[in-house]
Amino acid sequence: MKKSPGMNSATLLPEGWNSRQAGDRVMAGLVNICLPEVRGAHDSDFIILDGKAYIVYMANDIQPGESPGWPFVYNALSIVEAATGRVEKTVTFASSGKKYANETLPPGACFVPRILRKDERTLRCFFTSEQPGARESQVWLLDYDLARGTFDDSIYRAKIKTALGVFPMQPGHFYRQAAASGFARPQTDCCLFLIDSFKKIGGRYHAVLNNFRCGLNAWAVLDEELGQFTVLGNYFEPQEAFLSESAVIRLPDGTLCAISRRENGDRNYMFSKSPDGIRWSPHEHWACVTCGTNSKATFDLFHGVYYMGWQETARVRGVPRSVFNVDVSRDGLSWERKYRFETDQSFQYPVFREYEGNIYLTVTQGSKERIMFGRLE
């Protein structure tokens, strides 16, 4: 991949760098972290502490894939030695009808788990419990005690704060604040997710809120107790482009930039910018991303270098989501292809994390059958 025109920044990659070979080397080192009984797994997130990767993901023991309409989809945490990929322990922490000391989850799928470090002793996991057509979905939170190696026995509803007030974190409340700002797509009772991994900016955790079913994205900040999400700004224009599942990063000039999945039209990714997280520009295409398809992108900053990952329409032996590119840049404008993952096992929904100078990843492979873990570089 050539650098985008109009920029003079020095190349990041050695002469003759082969992105396909680089991707093959990474994939050769990946290991499956799911239990043998798992038949479907997707959409992971993780952090690494003291040499251990804490990986959350949704799984089921019945069939490949996932759906918010499958009540047998649960959320698991696998603790993995970062250096070896050895799984130390796997715990199911959320499932349909699961009883806690203070609450019982209603029937329905447990979807899109996310994880962050709450304090020196505690990890906090978020997930969505949903039953489309039967009730409003709800985002929940549950803490993991690192010293004890167990989850707390109580679970709590996350909250959402909008210009209309403070509410349980449910799709209806998210939708109404956007509708007041001109969002016109039909309302849905499910699929409100924390779709991007948490980004810490200015000392505060920020998150992308996404309703996948109606194509609505917003940038939000967590409160100091890490239980309430305040919507700062929505970005859904142009509405004729059905946009979803964004990833956001802050560029060198301080502006925020979102890369958004598109569900209609050419399905290529589109980009929106904001000076403050409140006001966002209408999405537009970037010349450096062509032939993209509808899958979740990544946007990260490691060691002063931006990493942008996106799914390509090309297929290996007809397999969907079998080509994933990772492009790098110093300025967020001029991009080079560092990795090209091509495999008939699929390569989708990766997550990248830095730990002690190295970058690690998790990724969904197969027909959403397993979560793989390893080192990128």
C-alpha positions in Angstrom: 0.0 0.0 0.0 1.4 3.4 -1.0 1.3 6.4 1.3 -1.7 8.7 0.9 -0.8 11.6 -1.5 0.0 15.1 -0.3 2.0 14.1 2.8 5.8 14.2 3.3 6.1 12.2 6.5 8.9 9.6 6.4 7.9 6.0 5.9 7.3 3.8 8.9 8.1 0.5 7.3 11.4 -0.9 5.9 11.9 -1.1 2.2 10.3 -4.1 0.7 8.0 -4.8 3.7 5.5 -7.5 2.9 2.2 -7.0 4.8 0.9 -10.4 3.8 3.9 -12.2 5.2 3.8 -10.1 8.3 0.1 -11.1 8.8 0.9 -14.8 8.2 3.6 -14.7 10.9 1.2 -13.2 13.4 -1.5 -15.8 12.7 0.9 -18.6 13.0 1.4 -17.7 16.7 -2.3 -17.4 17.6 -3.9 -19.8 20.1 -7.5 -20.7 20.8 -8.5 -19.6 24.3 -12.1 -21.0 24.3 -13.1 -24.2 26.2 -13.5 -27.4 24.1 -17.3 -27.3 24.5 -17.7 -23.8 22.9 -19.3 -23.9 19.5 -19.8 -20.2 18.9 -17.7 -17.2 20.1 -17.4 -13.6 19.0 -16.6 -10.0 19.8 -13.9 -10.1 22.5 -12.2 -7.4 24.5 -9.2 -7.7 26.9 -6.6 -6.1 29.1 -3.2 -7.4 30.3 -2.1 -7.1 33.9 0.9 -8.7 35.6 1.6 -11.0 32.6 -2.0 -12.2 32.4 -4.6 -11.4 29.7 -8.1 -11.0 31.0 -10.2 -11.8 27.9 -14.0 -11.3 27.8 -16.2 -12.5 24.9 -19.6 -13.9 24.1 -19.9 -17.6 23.5 -22.4 -20.5 23.2 -22.2 -24.3 23.4 -24.7 -25.1 20.7 -23.8 -23.7 17.3 -21.4 -21.3 15.4 -22.3 -17.6 15.3 -24.2 -15.3 17.6 -27.6 -13.5 17.6 -29.3 -11.3 20.2 -32.3 -13.6 19.8 -30.4 -16.6 21.1 -30.9 -16.9 24.8 -28.1 -19.5 25.1 -25.4 -16.8 24.3 -23.4 -16.1 27.5 -20.4 -14.0 28.4 -17.1 -15.6 29.6 -13.8 -14.4 31.0 -10.7 -16.4 30.2 -7.5 -15.7 32.0 -4.5 -16.4 29.8 -0.7 -16.3 30.3 0.4 -13.6 27.9 3.8 -15.1 27.2 2.6 -18.6 26.4 -1.1 -18.4 25.6 -1.9 -21.0 28.2 -5.4 -20.6 29.6 -5.4 -20.6 33.4 -9.1 -20.3 34.0 -12.4 -19.6 32.3 -15.5 -18.3 34.1 -19.0 -17.7 32.8 -20.0 -14.4 34.4 -23.3 -13.6 32.6 -26.0 -15.8 31.2 -29.7 -16.0 30.7 -31.5 -16.2 34.1 -28.2 -16.2 36.1 -28.8 -15.4 39.8 -26.7 -12.9 41.7 -27.1 -11.9 45.4 -29.1 -8.8 44.5 -30.6 -9.5 41.0 -31.5 -12.2 38.6 -30.8 -11.6 34.9 -34.0 -11.9 32.8 -34.2 -14.5 30.0 -32.2 -13.5 26.9 -28.8 -13.3 25.3 -25.8 -11.7 27.1 -24.0 -9.7 24.4 -20.9 -7.6 23.6 -18.8 -7.7 26.9 -16.2 -5.0 27.5 -13.6 -4.7 30.3 -11.6 -2.0 32.0 -9.5 -1.6 35.1 -11.5 0.1 37.8 -8.7 0.3 40.4 -5.6 -1.6 41.6 -7.7 -4.4 42.9 -10.7 -4.5 40.5 -11.7 -5.1 36.9 -15.1 -4.0 35.7 -17.0 -5.9 33.0 -19.9 -4.5 31.1 -22.4 -6.4 28.9 -25.9 -6.1 27.3 -28.7 -8.4 28.3 -31.4 -8.5 25.6 -34.5 -10.3 24.3 -35.6 -8.5 21.1 -39.3 -8.0 20.8 -40.0 -8.9 24.5 -38.3 -6.1 26.5 -35.8 -3.3 26.4 -32.2 -4.5 26.6 -30.1 -3.3 29.5 -26.4 -2.7 29.9 -25.1 -4.2 33.2 -21.8 -4.1 35.1 -20.1 -6.6 37.2 -16.7 -6.4 39.1 -13.9 -9.0 39.2 -11.7 -9.0 42.3 -8.1 -9.5 41.2 -6.8 -10.5 44.7 -9.5 -13.1 45.3 -9.7 -14.2 41.7 -13.5 -14.2 41.7 -16.4 -12.0 40.5 -18.5 -10.1 43.0 -21.8 -11.7 43.9 -23.8 -8.5 43.0 -24.6 -7.0 39.6 -25.7 -3.5 38.7 -27.5 -1.6 36.0 -25.3 0.9 34.1 -26.9 4.3 33.6 -27.0 6.8 30.7 -27.0 10.5 31.1 -28.4 12.6 28.2 -29.8 16.1 27.8 -33.1 14.6 28.8 -32.0 13.2 32.2 -30.4 10.2 33.8 -31.9 6.8 33.0 -31.2 3.0 33.0 -28.9 2.3 30.1 -31.5 1.1 27.6 -32.0 1.6 23.9 -35.1 3.8 24.2 -33.4 6.4 26.3 -30.4 6.4 23.9 -32.7 6.7 20.9 -34.8 9.6 22.3 -31.9 11.9 22.9 -30.7 11.3 19.4 -34.2 11.8 17.9 -34.3 15.2 19.7 -31.2 16.0 17.6 -32.7 15.0 14.3 -32.1 11.2 14.2 -34.9 9.8 12.1 -34.4 6.0 11.8 -37.0 3.7 13.5 -36.5 2.9 17.2 -35.5 -0.5 18.4 -35.7 -2.3 21.8 -32.3 -4.0 21.5 -28.6 -3.8 20.5 -27.3 -0.9 22.6 -23.6 -1.8 22.9 -20.3 -0.5 24.1 -18.9 -1.3 20.7 -15.4 0.1 20.8 -12.9 -0.7 23.5 -12.6 1.9 26.2 -10.2 4.8 25.4 -8.6 6.9 28.2 -8.4 10.5 27.1 -7.6 13.4 29.5 -7.6 10.9 32.4 -11.2 9.8 31.8 -12.6 6.7 30.2 -14.5 7.3 27.0 -16.7 4.9 25.0 -18.5 4.6 21.7 -22.2 3.9 22.3 -23.8 2.1 19.4 -27.2 0.9 18.6 -26.5 -1.6 15.8 -30.1 -2.2 14.8 -30.9 1.5 14.0 -27.4 2.7 13.0 -26.8 5.2 15.8 -23.3 6.1 17.2 -22.4 8.5 20.0 -19.3 9.5 22.0 -19.7 9.2 25.7 -17.6 9.7 28.9 -17.7 7.6 32.0 -18.2 9.2 35.4 -15.7 8.8 38.2 -17.5 5.8 39.7 -17.4 4.1 36.2 -21.1 3.3 36.2 -22.8 6.1 34.2 -22.2 7.1 30.6 -22.8 10.7 29.6 -23.5 11.2 26.0 -21.4 14.0 24.7 -22.3 14.0 21.0 -24.1 11.9 18.4 -22.7 11.3 14.9 -25.1 9.8 12.4 -25.0 12.0 9.3 -25.6 11.5 6.5 -28.5 9.4 7.6 -28.9 7.9 4.1 -25.7 6.0 5.0 -26.6 3.4 7.6 -23.6 3.8 9.9 -22.7 1.6 12.9 -20.0 0.1 15.1 -17.5 3.0 15.2 -14.0 3.1 16.5 -12.6 6.5 17.7 -9.2 7.9 18.3 -7.7 11.4 19.0 -5.5 12.7 16.2 -2.3 14.8 16.7 -4.1 18.1 16.4 -6.5 17.1 19.2 -9.5 16.4 17.0 -11.4 13.1 17.5 -11.9 10.8 14.5 -14.3 8.0 14.1 -14.2 5.2 11.5 -17.7 3.8 11.1 -19.0 0.6 9.5 -21.6 1.0 6.8 -24.5 -1.4 6.3 -25.9 -0.1 3.0 -24.6 1.3 -0.3 -21.1 0.3 -1.1 -20.5 -0.8 2.5 -17.2 0.9 2.6 -16.1 2.6 5.8 -16.8 6.3 6.4 -15.1 8.9 8.7 -16.3 11.7 11.0 -14.3 14.2 12.9 -15.0 16.3 16.0 -13.1 19.1 17.7 -14.6 18.4 21.1 -16.6 15.1 21.1 -19.8 17.1 21.0 -20.0 18.5 17.4 -19.3 15.9 14.7 -18.9 16.4 10.9 -21.0 14.4 8.4 -19.2 11.1 7.6 -17.2 11.0 4.4 -15.0 8.5 2.6 -11.2 8.6 2.9 -9.1 7.7 -0.2 -6.8 5.4 1.9 -9.7 3.0 2.6 -11.3 1.4 -0.4 -13.2 -1.8 -0.9 -14.1 -2.0 2.8 -17.1 -4.1 3.9 -19.5 -4.2 6.8 -17.5 -5.3 9.8 -16.1 -3.6 12.9 -12.9 -1.5 12.4 -10.2 -0.7 14.9 -8.5 2.6 15.6 -5.5 2.7 18.1 -2.4 4.6 19.0 0.7 2.7 20.1 4.1 4.2 20.7 3.2 7.4 18.8 1.9 5.4 15.7 -1.7 5.1 14.7 -3.0 1.7 13.8 -6.2 1.5 11.7 -7.7 -1.9 11.1 -10.5 -2.6 8.6 -12.2 -5.5 6.8 -11.9 -5.8 3.0 -14.5 -7.1 0.6 -12.0 -9.6 -0.9 -12.6 -13.2 0.1 -10.3 -16.1 0.5 -12.0 -19.2 -1.1 -15.3 -17.4 -0.7 -15.2 -17.1 3.1 -16.7 -13.8 4.4 -14.5 -11.5 6.5 -11.4 -13.4 5.5 -9.2 -10.3 4.7 -8.3 -7.7 7.3 -5.9 -4.8 6.8 -4.0 -2.9 9.4 -2.6 0.4 8.2 -0.2 2.6 10.2 0.5 6.4 10.3 2.3 9.0 12.4 -0.1 11.8 11.6 -3.4 10.1 10.9 -3.4 11.3 7.3 -0.6 9.4 5.5 -1.1 5.6 5.7 1.0 2.5 4.9 -0.1 -1.2 5.0 1.7 -3.0 7.8 -0.4 -6.1 8.1 -2.7 -7.9 5.7 -4.4 -10.9 7.3 -5.7 -13.4 4.6 -7.2 -16.7 5.8 -10.1 -19.0 5.0 -10.6 -19.3 8.7 -11.8 -15.6 8.7 -10.2 -12.8 10.6 -12.7 -10.4 12.2 -13.4 -8.1 15.1 -9.8 -8.0 16.3 -8.8 -6.0 19.4 -5.2 -4.7 20.0 -3.6 -3.9 23.3 -0.1 -2.7 24.3 1.7 -4.4 27.3 5.3 -3.8 28.3 6.3 -2.6 24.9 4.6 -5.3 22.9 1.2 -5.3 21.1 -1.1 -8.2 21.7 -4.4 -9.1 20.0 -7.6 -11.1 20.2 -9.6 -12.0 17.1 -12.7 -14.0 16.1 -12.1 -16.8 13.7 -14.1 -19.5 11.9 -17.8 -18.9 11.4 -17.7 -17.0 14.7 -16.5 -20.2 16.4 -13.5 -19.3 18.5 -11.5 -16.4 20.0 -7.8 -16.5 19.2 -5.0 -14.7 21.2 -1.4 -13.8 20.4 1.2 -11.2 19.9 1.1 -8.7 17.0 4.6 -7.3 17.5 
